Structures are given as structure tokens and as C-alpha cells.
Amino acid sequence: MKTSPYGLKVIFAVPAVVAILSLIGLVGALLGDGIWDWIGWLGLGACIAVTVWALIARRHR
């Protein structure tokens, strides 16, 4: 079994950033209209983009 060359900070950094973006997107979407809608779209859209990117990158390994 190979050990990962990455430390725990690197391994959990991306999921933590995705969780924070998701939280910001959800709160932004709930707060109001106008700019808050855009913040919600960007936050939640970034989570989807990261997930799609990870699935494509994994398939091409």
C-alpha cells in the first residue's frame, strides 16, 4: 500500500474550501435578492464546477 506524499492539510484543503463556498452560496441565496442571488449562484456553481472537474480528472488518470 502506497502512502500519500501529501499531508493532512493538503488533503483536506479542497473539501474545506468547497464546504465554505457551499455555505456562502446557501446563505447568500437565502438573504435576499439582487447581489445576494449572484453570490448564491457563484458559491453553489463553484461547488458543482469543482465536482465536475474532479470527476473528469479522475477518469483521465
Secondary structure, 3 states (H helix, E strand, C coil): CCCCCCCHHHHHHHHHHHHHHHHHHHHHHHHCCCHHHHHHHHHHHHHHHHHHHHHHHHHCC
